[in-house]
Amino acid sequence: MNLAIDIGNSSITFGIFKDNNLLKRLSLPTRPYCYNIFLSKLFRHYAFEAVIAASVVPDATKALENALKQLRIKKPLILGKNLVVPIKNLYQFPKQVGQDRLVNAFAVIELYGAPAIVVDYGTAITFDAISAKKEYLGGLILPGIETSLAALEEKTALLPRIKLSQPPKNIIGKNTRESILSGVIFGFASLTDGVVKKLKHKFGKNTLVIGTGGNIKFISPYCQEFSAIDINLTLKGLNLILK
């Protein structure tokens, strides 16, 4: 079995794989950086042949490596450190691309095909373009839904912080909470479809559009451009890189 670890800004997701099958998905908050107890329980229940991780949080990566070292686990494969994503990277400054974005691009090529657009709804929202030649071209980055909600509360005197729970039933909110929720959901959904249409105009109308990320479930029902939703895309990509 393999253990794939996706270290994001808000949460760490663990995928337990047997061959190409995802047996179990687990997650915990990225902060605080204390993973020893969680990992010790995990390794008591499973015998992993290999461990691979992609991270956008350097401090969390160090804490994870230290926890694995204390458990006497053989050196994990860390993308960008002792392993590279097998994809041609055409970013102007290749090292600036988040490893999760490259993993997603690789996974889409292997599982769905190209050309393709990956839309990842996490702490940040990213749009990544993959050419018909299976090259990573670059993309767009903007604040995520919850990041935007936090900024709205912080920068205004009277607007409250709301949680993403039940999606809005109507575009017209009847109270402040409904108005904010409607604004972010319908607003980001329209933004998503609009950006995808512009990218399709560049790459072709048959370009695949794959959605992923922790908040994709809130947005995808209000969008029209997705070809598929794959919440485990990054984990699958990590496992494919191991294979």
C-alpha positions in Angstrom: 0.0 0.0 0.0 1.0 3.6 -0.6 0.3 6.7 1.4 -0.2 10.0 -0.5 -0.2 13.2 1.5 -1.5 16.6 0.2 -0.4 19.4 2.5 -2.6 22.5 1.8 -2.8 25.8 3.6 -6.0 24.8 5.5 -5.8 21.1 5.8 -3.7 18.0 5.2 -5.3 15.2 3.3 -4.1 11.6 3.5 -4.9 9.0 0.8 -4.4 5.3 1.5 -4.0 3.4 -1.8 -3.7 -0.2 -2.8 -2.6 -0.2 -6.4 -4.8 2.4 -8.1 -7.7 2.1 -5.6 -8.2 4.7 -2.9 -9.1 2.7 0.1 -9.5 5.6 2.6 -9.2 9.4 2.7 -8.4 11.2 6.0 -7.8 14.8 6.8 -6.7 17.1 9.7 -6.0 20.8 10.0 -2.6 21.9 8.7 -2.0 23.9 11.9 -0.9 23.2 14.6 2.1 21.4 13.2 1.8 18.3 15.4 1.2 15.1 13.5 3.0 12.5 15.6 -0.1 11.0 17.3 -2.1 10.9 14.1 0.7 9.3 12.1 1.6 6.7 14.8 -2.0 5.5 14.8 -2.1 5.4 11.0 1.1 3.3 10.7 -0.1 0.9 13.4 -3.0 0.0 11.2 -1.4 0.0 7.8 1.9 -1.3 6.3 3.0 1.3 3.7 5.5 0.5 1.0 6.0 4.1 0.1 5.0 7.6 1.2 4.8 10.6 -1.1 3.8 14.2 -0.3 3.1 17.4 -2.1 3.1 20.6 0.0 2.5 24.3 -0.2 3.4 24.9 3.5 7.1 24.5 4.2 6.8 24.4 8.0 4.2 21.7 7.8 6.5 19.7 5.5 9.3 19.9 8.0 7.0 18.8 10.8 5.7 15.9 8.8 9.2 14.7 7.9 10.2 14.9 11.6 7.2 13.0 12.7 7.9 10.2 10.1 11.6 10.2 11.2 10.6 9.7 14.8 8.4 6.7 13.7 11.5 5.4 11.9 9.7 5.5 8.5 12.0 5.5 5.5 12.5 8.8 3.9 9.3 10.0 2.2 9.3 11.3 -1.3 8.7 15.1 -1.3 7.7 16.7 -4.6 10.0 19.5 -5.4 12.7 18.2 -3.0 13.7 14.7 -3.9 11.2 14.0 -6.7 9.7 16.0 -9.6 6.3 15.8 -11.2 6.8 14.1 -14.7 5.3 16.9 -16.8 6.8 19.5 -19.0 6.5 22.8 -17.1 6.3 25.9 -19.3 5.9 28.4 -16.5 8.2 31.4 -16.9 9.8 30.6 -13.5 9.1 26.9 -13.1 10.0 26.7 -9.4 7.2 29.2 -8.6 4.4 26.7 -9.5 2.8 25.0 -6.5 3.5 21.3 -6.5 -0.2 20.6 -6.1 -0.9 22.4 -9.3 1.6 20.3 -11.2 0.3 17.1 -9.6 -3.3 18.0 -10.6 -2.1 18.7 -14.2 -0.3 15.3 -14.4 -3.3 13.5 -12.9 -5.7 15.0 -15.4 -3.5 14.0 -18.3 -3.2 10.4 -17.0 -6.9 10.0 -16.0 -8.9 12.3 -18.4 -6.7 13.5 -21.2 -5.6 16.8 -22.8 -6.1 19.6 -23.5 -7.6 20.3 -20.2 -8.3 23.0 -17.5 -8.1 22.1 -13.8 -10.2 24.3 -11.5 -9.1 23.8 -7.8 -11.3 25.4 -5.1 -9.2 25.6 -2.0 -7.8 28.3 0.2 -6.9 29.9 -3.1 -8.7 29.2 -6.3 -6.5 28.1 -9.2 -7.2 27.6 -12.9 -4.5 25.6 -14.6 -4.1 25.0 -18.4 -2.7 21.9 -20.0 -2.0 21.9 -23.7 -2.9 19.2 -26.2 0.8 18.3 -26.1 0.4 17.5 -22.4 2.4 20.6 -21.3 1.7 22.6 -18.2 1.1 26.2 -19.4 0.2 28.2 -16.3 -3.0 29.7 -15.2 -4.8 32.0 -12.8 -4.8 32.4 -9.0 -7.4 34.2 -6.9 -8.7 34.2 -3.3 -10.8 31.2 -2.3 -14.4 31.3 -1.0 -13.5 31.1 2.7 -10.6 33.5 2.2 -13.0 36.0 0.7 -15.5 35.5 3.5 -12.8 36.2 6.1 -11.6 39.3 4.3 -15.2 40.6 4.1 -15.6 40.3 7.9 -12.2 41.8 8.6 -12.5 44.8 6.2 -16.1 45.8 7.1 -17.7 47.1 10.3 -21.1 45.4 10.2 -20.9 42.3 8.0 -20.5 39.0 10.0 -18.4 36.0 9.2 -20.5 33.2 7.9 -19.8 29.5 7.3 -20.4 27.6 4.2 -23.2 25.2 5.1 -26.4 25.0 3.1 -26.1 26.4 -0.4 -28.3 29.3 -1.3 -31.7 28.5 -2.9 -32.2 31.9 -4.4 -29.9 34.4 -6.0 -31.7 37.2 -4.0 -30.8 37.0 -0.3 -33.5 38.0 2.1 -31.1 38.7 5.0 -27.4 39.6 5.5 -26.3 36.0 5.8 -28.3 34.9 2.7 -27.0 37.9 0.8 -23.4 37.1 1.5 -23.8 33.4 0.8 -25.6 34.1 -2.4 -23.0 36.6 -3.4 -20.0 34.3 -3.0 -21.7 31.2 -4.5 -23.3 32.8 -7.5 -20.5 35.3 -7.9 -17.7 32.7 -7.9 -19.8 30.3 -10.1 -20.2 33.0 -12.7 -16.6 33.9 -12.4 -15.7 30.2 -12.9 -17.8 29.8 -16.0 -16.6 33.1 -17.4 -12.9 32.3 -17.0 -13.4 28.7 -18.4 -15.2 30.1 -21.5 -12.3 32.4 -22.2 -9.8 29.6 -21.8 -11.9 27.3 -24.1 -11.9 30.1 -26.7 -8.1 29.8 -26.6 -7.7 26.0 -26.5 -10.9 24.8 -28.1 -14.5 24.1 -27.1 -13.9 20.4 -26.5 -11.2 21.2 -23.8 -11.9 19.1 -20.7 -12.7 21.0 -17.5 -12.0 19.1 -14.2 -13.0 20.5 -10.8 -11.4 19.6 -7.5 -10.6 21.1 -4.1 -12.2 21.2 -0.7 -14.9 23.7 -1.7 -15.7 22.5 -5.2 -18.9 20.9 -3.9 -20.4 24.3 -3.1 -19.7 25.7 -6.5 -20.1 22.9 -9.0 -23.9 22.7 -8.9 -24.1 26.3 -10.0 -21.6 26.0 -12.9 -22.2 24.8 -16.4 -18.6 24.2 -17.8 -17.3 21.3 -15.7 -16.7 18.0 -17.5 -16.1 16.1 -14.3 -15.6 16.7 -10.5 -12.8 14.7 -8.9 -12.3 15.6 -5.2 -9.4 13.2 -4.9 -7.5 14.4 -8.0 -4.3 15.4 -6.1 -4.1 12.2 -4.1 -4.6 10.1 -7.3 -1.9 12.1 -9.0 0.5 11.5 -6.2 -0.2 7.8 -6.3 0.3 7.7 -10.0 3.6 9.4 -9.7 4.7 6.7 -7.3 3.7 4.0 -9.8 
